[in-house]
Amino acid sequence: MEINKKMLIGEILDVNPKIANVLLASGMHCIGCMMASGETLEQACAVHGIDCDELVERINTMLAE
């Protein structure tokens, strides 16, 4: 399955819990908070000042390995 920026954080973590490591490494330290489960990756990246397209690419690369 390929991740996209319109997916909810909760959905993304359901795909593969190891994605949490990529999110944490990028500076997204609130993945366990209540808001994160209902936020899209794009929304979370905007709040944290993270390049969403780059993060999606990193996640999908990790999943492909």
BAVO-53646 format. One record per residue: residue in three letters; x, y, z negated of N, C-alpha, C in turn. Coordinates in steps of 0.2 Angstrom, whole numbers, padded with zeros to 4 digits, always signed. Atoms other than C-alpha are relative to their C-alpha. Last residue first. Layout:
ALAXYZXYZXYZ/...
This chain:
GLU-0006+0004+0002+0061-0009-0007-0001-0007-0003/ALA-0002+0004-0006+0046-0003+0002+0006-0004-0002/LEU+0005+0006-0001+0038+0003-0015+0002-0004+0006/MET-0001+0004+0006+0054+0014-0019-0005-0006+0001/THR-0006+0003-0001+0053+0022-0002+0001-0005-0005/ASN+0001+0005-0005+0035+0025-0004+0006-0003+0002/ILE+0004+0005+0003+0038+0034-0021-0001-0005+0006/ARG-0004+0004+0005+0053+0044-0014-0004-0006-0002/GLU-0005+0003-0004+0042+0050+0002+0005-0005-0005/VAL+0003+0005-0004+0028+0055-0009+0005-0005+0003/LEU+0001+0005+0005+0040+0065-0020-0004-0006+0003/GLU-0007+0003+0002+0047+0074-0005-0001-0006-0005/ASP-0001+0004-0005+0029+0078+0001+0007-0004-0001/CYS+0005+0006+0000+0024+0084-0016+0002-0004+0006/ASP+0001+0000-0007+0039+0097-0018-0004-0007+0001/ILE-0004+0006-0003+0038+0099-0037-0002+0000+0007/GLY-0005-0003-0004+0033+0115-0046+0004-0005+0004/HIS-0007+0001+0003+0025+0107-0061+0005+0002+0005/VAL+0000-0003+0007+0007+0113-0058+0008+0000-0002/ALA+0001-0008+0000+0008+0111-0039+0001+0003-0007/CYS-0006-0003-0003+0015+0093-0041+0000+0008+0000/ALA-0005+0001+0005+0001+0088-0052+0006+0003+0002/GLN+0002-0005+0005-0012+0095-0040+0006+0000-0005/GLU-0001-0007-0003-0004+0086-0025-0001+0005-0006/LEU-0007-0001+0000-0003+0069-0035+0002+0008+0002/THR-0004+0003-0006-0021+0071-0038+0007+0001-0001/GLU-0003-0005-0004-0027+0074-0056+0003-0004+0006/GLY+0006-0003-0004-0040+0063-0066+0003+0005+0005/SER+0004+0005-0003-0027+0052-0074-0005+0002+0005/ALA-0004+0003-0005-0015+0066-0077-0004-0005+0004/MET+0001-0003-0006-0028+0076-0087+0004-0003+0006/MET+0007+0001-0003-0028+0063-0101-0001+0004+0007/CYS+0005-0004+0003-0009+0063-0104-0007-0001+0004/GLY+0004+0003+0004+0002+0049-0099-0006+0004-0003/ILE+0004+0005-0003+0009+0056-0084-0004-0004-0004/CYS+0007+0000+0003+0014+0072-0093-0004-0006+0003/HIS+0000+0003+0007+0033+0071-0090-0007-0001-0003/MET+0007+0001+0001+0033+0075-0071-0001-0004-0007/GLY+0002-0005+0005+0051+0081-0070-0008+0000-0002/SER+0001-0006-0004+0056+0071-0054-0002+0006-0005/ALA-0006-0002-0002+0063+0057-0065+0000+0007+0004/LEU-0004-0003+0006+0047+0055-0074+0007+0003+0002/LEU+0004-0006+0002+0037+0053-0058+0004+0003-0005/VAL-0001-0005-0005+0050+0040-0051-0003+0007-0002/ASN-0008-0002+0000+0050+0031-0067+0001+0005+0005/ALA+0000-0005+0005+0030+0031-0067+0008+0002-0001/ILE+0000-0007-0003+0031+0023-0050+0001+0005-0006/LYS-0006-0003+0000+0036+0007-0060+0001+0007+0004/PRO-0002-0003+0006+0018+0004-0065+0007+0003+0001/ASN-0006+0003+0003+0014-0001-0047+0002+0004-0006/VAL-0004+0003-0005-0002+0002-0038+0006-0004-0002/ASP+0003+0007-0001-0011+0006-0054+0003-0004+0005/LEU-0003+0005+0005+0001+0020-0057-0003-0007+0000/ILE-0007+0001-0002-0005+0028-0041+0004-0005-0005/GLU+0000+0005-0006-0023+0026-0045+0007-0002+0002/GLY+0002+0006+0003-0020+0035-0062+0000-0006+0005/ILE-0006+0003+0003-0011+0049-0053-0001-0007-0003/LEU+0000-0002+0007-0026+0052-0042+0007-0004-0003/MET+0001+0005+0005-0022+0050-0023+0000+0002-0007/LYS+0007-0001+0002-0023+0065-0012-0002-0005-0005/LYS+0001-0006+0005-0004+0066-0011-0007+0001-0002/ASN+0001-0007-0004-0002+0049-0002-0002+0005-0006/ILE+0003-0006+0004+0004+0032-0008+0000+0006+0004/GLU-0004-0006+0000+0006+0017+0004-0003+0006-0004/MET+0004-0006+0000+0000+0000+0000+0004+0006+0000/
